[in-house]
Amino acid sequence: MTPDKEIDARGLLCPLPVLKARKALLALAPGAVLSLLADDALAIIDIPHFCSQTGHELLGMTEGKGFRTYLIRRAS
């Protein structure tokens, strides 16, 4: 899957990865996919919680070398 936008939030601590994801998702069309790169240890909790609270769909998470990539589909 090719994301519509990618945000690199590596090096940022909670709550900045979620805030950057929120801002990016608001700028995307409904159904668009955001790729978020984050190395904050709390993002593994914060991103799924953010998605469940806002109606966005967490499509998946993959482990990279020292970071995780989250794929999020914007709610309609």
Sequence and secondary structure as in RCSB ss.txt:
>XXXX:A:sequence
MTPDKEIDARGLLCPLPVLKARKALLALAPGAVLSLLADDALAIIDIPHFCSQTGHELLGMTEGKGFRTYLIRRA
S
>XXXX:A:secstr
   SEEEE TT  TTHHHHHHHHHHHHS TT EEEEEE  TTHHHHHHHHHHHHT EEEEEEE SSSEEEEEE  
 
